[in-house]
Amino acid sequence: MIGRKSQDTPELAEEAPQSFDDFALQLGDVMRGERATLGKSLLDVQRELRIKASYIAAIENCDPTAFDTPGFIAGYVRSYARYLGMDPDEAFDTFCQESGFSVAHGMSDKASVVKKSEDSALRPRTRDPLAEPTMAYAPVGDSVLSRIEPGAIGSSLVLIALIAGIGYGGWTVLQEVQRVQVTPVDQTPVVLSELDPIDAAGTARAVPTPTSDGPTIVAAAPDGAGVFTPPSSEAFDRLYRPQALDVPVLVARDAPISTLDPETVGVFSEMARSDLPQVQDSSLAAAALAQGLAAHPGQTAVGTAHNPAVSGQGVTVVAARPAWVQVKDEAGAVLYSGILNAGDTYVVPRDAATPRMQIGESGAVYFAVNGTSFGPAGPNGTVTENVSLQAQDLMARYTPVKAGADADLETVLVELDVKSRSAAPVFAAAATPTIPKVLADPLPGITIVATREAWILVKSPSGTRIHETILKPGQSYRVPQTEQPPTIRTGDAGAIYFAVNGQTFGPYGGNGAIADNLALSASNVSSKMAVADLTQNPTLAKVVAELSLSQN
């Protein structure tokens, strides 16, 4: 019926909840999600794939117009999909479906570089109504001057003024420091080399006066008023001038400079002293001694005659050539161990109990007993042991040296005699002034010797490293002379020995042990270390022999 409302109510369809799979995901959303999962930005992808970030963004937005060359789009999409761990072919197909891109033939125009038309370049740019409003009431961007605060301008001016003031002050001080101030004087000193103003001031001026007998010289009064004439200013200058400003007197010489005697000519001629001691020249003494030996061969100092070089009472060991020797007492203590070079001597202590000697080169060692030479200790190149150094034993075992038996021994004894003569100068006067000692005697040197490979560290008492190295077998290190003795630290104390004054001390410690803080002074090493036995260590004996030969 008309006007009757229908009682039927429309049934509302119930919408079921949608899941994640019900939504259609674009390729760009998937790629952005994968890139976010990797934690990479567009710049990171550009750095790793060598593809522009704008191209990566165009792939994610499915925008093929952003590429300059369409022929490279397929490679870019596949490379980016492979980088994200996606299927390259599936990703490229999805990109073509969403963007409408189709692969063109390589020789076609569509595969070449996209050329922008000239109309697009001449087309006016579309104005953004939000960024460039034309309404009068719209806010306009602030100018550059409106962003500058007045307080900042004042601070900048103060800073500039401060820098300028400091620079001007420094320049003024520099100019004052470099300025040379000259103080004016009344009269500059003048050296008068020709005339003496004092004599000229008091000398009368001679005036010729004509007379009947002829011209007569009359002394006229000096120019001035009255009887007394005051001295001139030049006379005062000459009188009060320092002696150093006078013209020096030079005496010409007419002979070579080598012929001048400083005791008779020159400034120091008056300072020559005649009471200085007259010392005998060692070279002249050596020549006179050699001449005497040649003139009287039967009275040489080598034979049974008295030898002045070793004329002391007792026993003296003389080396005609380099030889290793070792002296022990009755208890086995080492009195001396080292290499005697040609001309070296060793005086056997008188208080030694039954001293005995071991010799490495018997033909080079002789014995002087109460000024008489005996020997040699044995044949050349042989080793002699248990040689008693008692005077009576030596005289009974060996015969006196004959003249001309050993030329090296004669040379050594001549040199020893020359040294003994030159060591005792002959003084012309009984009393001579003593000369003060200015320089101290040098300290004995210390040499570190290694028989095996060992690390050493030499440092000063303050802790400063002086030398650190690994010594190879047979190498040595000369310790420098310092005011305070340095200390040594080593990793293998059994391989380290010390050479002091021709003697070898050591070892520093046990084999493989670490030793530290040993003061490297001659007194400390000789007091804390025992004399090394070279017969028990052939390597050490060889190193010491080579070191001695190199020093000589």
RABEL-V764310 format. One line per field, one symbol per residue. burial: 1 if it has 9 or more other ideal C-beta (glycine too) atoms within 8 Angstrom, else 0. Layout:
BEGIN
burial=???
END
This chain:
BEGIN
burial=000000000000000000000000001101110110000000001100101010111111010100101110110111111111010101110111011010010000001101000000000000000000000000000000000000001000000000000000000000000000000000000001000011011000100000000001000011000000100001111100100000000000000000010100000010010000100101001100110010000001111000111100011111111111111110000111111111001111000100111110111111111011111110000001001111101110010110100101110111111111110000000000000000000000011111111111111100000100001001011010000011111101111111110011111110001010010111011100101111001011111111110000
END
